[in-house]
Structures are given as C-alpha cells and as structure tokens.
Amino acid sequence: MIEDEPEPEPRVRTKIIGITGGIGSGKSTVSKYIEEAGYPVYYSDIRAKNIVNDNQHLQQLIKELLGENAYDEDDLYDRKYVAEIVFNNEELLLKLNSLIHPAVRIDFENWVAQQTTDFVFKETALLFELKLNKTCYKSVLVTADDNCRLKRVMDRDNKTYREVETIMLRQMPEKDKVKLADFVIFNNEGLEELKAETKKVLAEIESL
C-alpha cells in the first residue's frame, strides 16, 4: 500500500510592518537601513510615481478629474502642476487620492505575494492618516524635533522656512503619530545613532 504524500504545510502569512514619518523625519534613510539588513521595503511614493504613468486606465481617470494638463507633452504625470491645483483644494485632493490609492494597494498586494521573508516593510507617509496601520502587523514611526525636520528639508529641497512649515502644518501632528505607533525611532542625532536605533527596533520586531 502506497502511503499518501503528506499535505504541504501552509505558508506562514508574511507580516507587514508599516513605516512612516513626517517630512524631514528620515524615514527613507531608515528604510534603506532595513533593506541593508535583508528585508524587502515597498516604497509607496516611488511606486505611485510609476503607477500614474504606467497604468493607462488610471491615467485617463486623472485626466478626467484634473484635465489634460495633469500630464505633460510626453504624457508623463506633471507632479508640480497637480500639486499646485490640489494643495489648497481638499475636495479635489481627496478625489485624486481615491483614484491613486486603490491602484497602489493592488500593486502592493501583488508585490507582497512575491516576497519570501517573514516580514516586509511598507514605507508610506500617510500610514496613520489613511488608517493603513490597521492592515499592518506592526507600525514604525520615524520622528524628530520640528526644528531638525525644518532645517533638513530647507537644506535638502532648497525651500524657505515658511514653505516647509506650511507642509508640516498640513500633516498629522507628531505627538498623535507617536500615540499610534508600535515602535518609535527618534532621529535627532547623527546617522550612526539612527542606524543603531534602527537595528534595535529590527531586533525587537524579529523577536515577535
């Protein structure tokens, strides 16, 4: 009698760790350190930039919402133009996000299905604002004092104090994000300290 082959053990579901932070917090730097440690990181903003150009159906929906000028003469998404017309128009911004975010979600789900590690990380600026943390196993917040963040963005993007302050005031307050996060990485010092803090949080996550 030939014994039946044992059923393959079900694959353990990959745990999603959300990683976020306000402008100038250093979340992208932390994400790079996490990648160096061997974990895949999904960069939502970068993927979204590709999706708005590659997804023809989404492209058409955006043009219907914002007009043909949402794309330039090469039919590439004009982020500067779009930012100017939605920045002070909350209703239009919400409609735009309602088009882009579902497309990014599908892209993320397809990306997760291709990963083989126990943990994957999703970097997104709007983790808490969009309540995406509810779909994550744990969340990591990268934060820093307002003055540190202001100076970093002014130096990095050649923006004025008032321009950066306006952006920061439109984002969820850091104190509210701290309350929602499972892990907090403070980035007020140098890169060596930031890397050490990242390793510490990773070790805590790996022990879960």
C-alpha positions in Angstrom: 0.0 0.0 0.0 1.4 3.4 -1.0 1.1 6.0 1.7 -0.4 9.3 0.7 2.1 12.1 0.5 1.7 14.5 3.4 0.0 17.7 2.7 2.4 20.6 2.3 2.4 22.9 5.3 0.6 26.1 4.6 3.0 29.1 4.1 3.0 31.4 7.1 1.5 34.7 6.1 4.0 37.4 5.5 3.8 40.0 8.3 3.6 43.6 7.0 5.3 46.3 9.0 4.3 49.8 8.2 7.0 52.5 8.4 6.2 56.2 8.3 7.3 59.6 9.3 6.6 63.3 8.5 8.6 65.3 6.1 12.2 65.5 7.1 12.0 62.7 9.6 14.4 60.4 7.9 12.0 57.5 7.2 13.6 56.9 3.8 17.1 56.6 5.4 15.7 54.1 8.0 14.1 52.2 5.2 17.4 51.9 3.4 19.0 50.5 6.6 16.2 48.0 6.8 16.9 46.9 3.2 20.6 46.5 4.1 19.5 44.2 6.9 17.9 41.9 4.3 14.3 42.9 4.4 12.2 44.0 1.4 10.8 47.5 1.5 7.9 48.8 -0.6 8.3 52.5 -1.2 4.7 53.7 -1.7 5.5 57.1 -3.1 8.1 55.8 -5.6 5.7 53.1 -6.8 2.9 55.6 -7.1 5.0 57.8 -9.3 5.4 54.8 -11.7 1.8 53.7 -11.5 0.4 57.1 -12.5 2.5 56.8 -15.7 2.2 53.1 -16.4 -1.5 52.5 -15.6 -3.4 53.8 -18.7 -6.8 53.4 -17.1 -5.7 55.4 -14.0 -4.1 58.0 -16.3 -7.4 58.5 -18.1 -9.3 58.9 -14.8 -6.8 61.5 -13.6 -7.1 63.5 -16.8 -10.9 63.4 -16.5 -10.6 64.8 -12.9 -7.8 67.3 -13.4 -7.7 68.0 -17.1 -5.2 67.1 -19.8 -2.6 69.3 -18.2 -2.1 66.8 -15.5 0.2 65.1 -17.9 2.9 66.9 -19.9 3.7 66.8 -23.6 5.4 63.5 -23.2 2.3 62.1 -21.4 4.1 62.0 -18.1 2.4 62.9 -14.8 3.1 66.5 -14.0 3.5 66.4 -10.3 4.3 70.1 -9.9 1.1 71.2 -11.8 -1.0 68.7 -9.9 0.4 69.8 -6.6 -0.4 73.4 -7.3 -4.0 72.8 -8.1 -4.8 70.3 -5.3 -2.7 71.8 -2.5 -5.4 74.1 -1.2 -8.4 72.2 -2.6 -9.1 69.4 0.0 -12.1 68.0 -2.0 -10.0 67.7 -5.2 -7.1 66.1 -3.3 -9.4 63.5 -1.8 -10.8 62.7 -5.2 -7.3 62.3 -6.6 -6.3 60.1 -3.7 -9.4 58.0 -4.2 -8.1 57.2 -7.7 -4.4 56.6 -6.9 -4.5 54.8 -3.6 -6.6 51.7 -4.8 -4.1 51.3 -7.6 -1.2 51.4 -5.2 -2.9 49.0 -2.9 -3.3 46.4 -5.7 0.3 46.9 -6.7 1.4 46.4 -3.1 -0.6 43.2 -2.7 1.0 41.8 -5.8 4.4 42.8 -4.5 3.8 41.1 -1.1 2.8 37.9 -2.9 6.3 37.7 -4.5 8.2 38.1 -1.2 9.6 35.2 0.8 10.7 36.8 4.1 8.7 36.6 7.3 8.5 40.4 7.4 8.1 43.0 4.7 8.1 46.8 5.2 5.8 49.3 3.6 7.1 52.8 3.7 4.3 55.4 3.3 3.9 59.0 4.5 0.2 58.5 5.2 0.2 55.3 7.2 -1.9 56.7 10.0 -3.9 59.3 8.0 -5.3 56.6 5.7 -5.5 54.1 8.6 -3.2 51.8 6.7 -1.7 50.8 10.0 -4.9 48.7 10.6 -3.8 46.4 7.8 -0.2 46.1 9.2 1.1 43.7 11.8 3.1 46.5 13.5 4.0 50.1 12.7 7.2 52.0 13.0 7.3 55.8 13.2 10.5 57.8 12.4 10.3 61.2 14.1 12.4 64.2 15.0 12.1 67.6 16.6 10.3 70.1 14.4 13.4 72.3 14.1 15.5 69.4 12.9 13.0 68.5 10.3 12.6 72.1 9.1 16.3 72.5 8.7 16.8 69.2 6.9 14.0 69.9 4.3 15.2 73.5 3.8 18.7 72.3 3.1 17.6 69.3 1.0 14.9 70.9 -1.1 16.1 74.5 -1.1 12.7 75.6 0.3 12.0 78.6 2.6 11.2 78.2 6.3 7.6 79.3 5.5 7.2 76.7 2.7 8.4 73.8 4.9 6.3 75.0 7.8 3.2 75.1 5.7 3.7 71.5 4.6 4.4 70.4 8.2 1.2 72.1 9.4 -0.9 70.1 6.9 0.5 66.8 8.2 -0.8 64.9 11.3 1.0 66.2 14.4 3.9 64.1 15.5 2.5 63.7 19.0 -0.6 62.0 17.6 1.6 59.6 15.4 3.7 58.7 18.5 0.5 57.5 20.3 -0.5 55.3 17.3 2.9 53.7 16.6 4.1 50.4 17.9 7.8 51.4 17.6 9.3 54.9 17.5 12.7 55.8 16.2 13.9 59.2 17.2 16.2 60.9 14.6 17.6 64.0 16.3 21.2 62.9 16.3 23.6 61.7 13.5 23.4 58.8 11.1 25.3 56.4 13.3 22.8 56.9 16.1 20.0 56.5 13.6 21.4 53.2 12.3 21.8 51.9 15.8 18.2 52.8 16.7 17.0 51.1 13.5 18.9 47.9 14.4 17.5 48.0 17.9 13.9 48.2 16.6 14.6 45.5 14.0 15.8 43.2 16.7 12.6 43.8 18.7 10.5 43.0 15.6 12.4 39.9 14.8 11.8 38.6 18.4 8.0 38.8 18.0 
